[in-house]
Amino acid sequence: MSVDQIKTELARLPLKQQDELATYLSHLRNLRTPKVRREITRRNASRSARDWISLDRLKKHWEK
């Protein structure tokens, strides 16, 4: 399957699924950057509330 075929198929997905896919692709892109990957790993391992953000704050961040 070519990239153009994938794009065509993805455009047919419901908007919610497109949003989920966009989030996942952003996550994959972030993992390519060592600094971001280390920060994600550090925060995931942390039990401190200061390293976590609320769902509302995360939604606002992604709306930008």
N, C-alpha and C positions, 0 to 999 in steps of 0.2 A: 504494500500500500504506500503510495506517495504522500508527501507532506500536504500537497494540495487536496488529495482525497480525504486525508484526515481532517483538514480544515473544513471541508464541505460537510463532512459527517458531524463534526463538532458544532457547526452552526445550526444544525437541525435539533440539537439537544434542547430540552427545556432550560429556561434561564437559570433555575436553581442549580441544575447540574453543570451548566457552564460556569457558574460562580464557584462551585466546588472544585471544578477542574482548574480554574484560574488560581485558586488558593493553593492547590497541590503543585501546580507548575511554579508558582512563586516560591514555595517551600523548596522544591528541587533546585531552583536557581540559587537560593540562599545557601544551600548546602555546598555549592561549588566554591564559595568564598570561605577560606579557612577561618578568618576572624569571626564571621557570622556563625559558622559551624561550631566554633569553640564556645561562643556566647550562648548559643542554643543548648549545647551540651551542659554547660555550667548551670544555666537556669533550670534545666530539666532535673538536674541532680540536686538542686537546692531545695531545702525545706523551709527556707525563710520567705515570709510573705512579701518582703521587699523585692524579691526577684520575680514575682508573679504580677500579672495585671488582670483587672476584671474583664469579664466578657464584654461589657459595655465599652470600656476603653479600647479594647481590641477592635471592636466593630467600628468605632470612630476612627481609629488608626487606618483601617483598610478602606474607609470611605474617601480618604484624601487622594 
